[in-house]
Amino acid sequence: MEFAHLVNLDSLGGIVVKGLSARPIDGNPSPRICETASGMVNSIGLQNVGVRAFVAQKLPELRRHTCAIFANVFGYSISDYVEVIRVLEDAEGLTGYELNISCPNVEQGGLEYSTDPDLTASVVRAARRAAKRPLWVKLSPNVNAIGVTAKIAESEGADALVVANTYPALCIDAHSRKSRIGSTTGGLSGAAIKPITMRLVYEACKAVSIPVVGLGGIEKPTDIVEYILAGAAAVEVGTAHFIDPRASERLIEGLESWCEEEKALKISTLRGQLQR
């Protein structure tokens, strides 16, 4: 809602809100963001007001808009994920859920759900049972074969996949000899990760029949087209908004112009049309 006075939110296909947990989280120590060459490293620490405060305070404002609203859901145990979804299931105004499975499972020694096939299956299965709305599963890039994780999420009931999350990174200040962010390491996003994530989207699309949403380094209309050619059905935009709060609205306008110039009457006809 901080962008509502700058951007026509109703011009967007949808909004994925900040990750929601069962209870409020204060997040990591500052500084939390560091600009890098062609990107940004962040370690916000999943700060959020908690799902109940979101439903009471944030959702009423969001549902005034006509664009789809997706709730990003995370937890440190499977019961956490289920609790968040159950609270949201009783609320009006949501289109669906984006399940962030890049979180560490505290019951399994901190192992990320998305890097272990059994944990991936367990958390998606539990979320699917709890959710009546569409369920998107956001995958981690930190796996050897993303197609394996993608297939597991699909088999356990995911309606779509989101590829992918940020990449582990470290930025050091040579003068102070300290990390440039308070939590030492963080996640790399922005233009620098686009070619790597593009391959992951391509591999995931070959492995599953459900839609794949691509994200990572989208700054101009042709970036969107490239993801769609790789097989993505849609895209999400994040880091570009730190440069330009109107990034998504500007991208939509630019994409329409590109399609007119290329005589692409339906952008869906470009999906998966990478030539080899």
ABEGO torsion letter per residue (X at the ends): XAAAAABBAAABABBBBBBBBABBBAEBBOBABBBBBGEBBBBAGGBBAEAAAAAAAAAAAAAABABBBBBBBBBABAAAAAAAAAAAAABBGBABBBBBAABBBAAAGGBBAAABAAAAAAAAAAAAAABABBBBBBBBABBABAAAAAAAAAAAGBABBBOBBBBBBBBBBAAAGBBABAAGBBBBBEAAAAAAAAAAAAAAAAABABBBBBBEGBABAAAAAAAAAAGBABBBBBAAAAABAAAAAAAAAAAAAAAAAAGBABAAAABGABBX
